[in-house]
Amino acid sequence: MEHIINVKELRASLPNIIKKVHQGDQFIVLYRSRPAFRIMSVGTEIELKIPVTDDPVYGAPAVGSSKDGLTAEDHDQILYGKNTL
């Protein structure tokens, strides 16, 4: 479950928030009424909001030569994962 809290609530309830994060909850923390950051478990899988193919860098042609001997496609797989299409 995702909760929205402000910084004051975070400070006042940190032990309880940590317990809830360990149980799978997530928190968006507001600072000055704007989202500042998200608190989630380290093992939480992040869902991409846009398809990787919409990223202007994905699939871009090589700009120069690679010193590691990898191709642009190899770099795409490293950056975006093996199952990106």
N, C-alpha and C positions, 0 to 999 in steps of 0.2 A: 504494500500500500504506500502511496506517495502522500506526504504531508508538506504543507507550506507553513514555515515558521519565520519569525524575525530573529535578529541577532540577540535581542534581550531574552527571548524564550530559549534560545540555544544555550546562553550562559547559565540561565536558571535551571535548566533541565538536562544538562549534558550527560550525567550518568544514565538517566532514563532513556535518552535518545540513543546512546551507545547500545543499550540493551535492545532497543527496538530495531536498530540497524543489524545487529547480530541475528535477529529473528526474520530479517528480510525486508524491513521497511526502508523507504528512502525519504529524504528530506530535501526540500529546496529552501535555502535560507535567503531571506530578503534583507537587504541593507539599504536603508533610506527608501523603502517601498519598491525596490527593484530587485529582481533575482540576481544574487551574487555568486552562489555556488550550490552544488548538490552534494549531499552526504549519502553515500551508499556503501554497501559491503564491498570489500576488495574483490570478491569472487563474482560480483554482479556483471552479467553480460550487457554491454551497451548496445542498444538498437540504433542503427543509423536512421536518421530522419529523412534523408534523401538517397536515391539510388546512387551507388558508386559511379555509375556511368555518367551521371550528371556533373561529377566533379571535373572542372576544366583541366586539371592536371592529369587525371586518369587517361591513359592511352595517348598522351601527347607524344609527339615525335622527340627523339633524342636531340638535345641542344648542343651537346659536345660529346667528347669521348669519355667512356667510363674507365677509371683506373683499376676497377676491380674485375674487369673483363665480362661483366654481366650486361645483358641487353636491356632496353627500356621495358620490355615485357617482363623480364626477371625482376626489375625494380618494382613494377606494378604489383607483382605477386607478393613481394616482400612488404610493401606498404599497405596493400588492400586485402591481402589474403588470397588463398588459392581458388576459392569459388566465388569470384567477383562478378561473373556474367550470368 
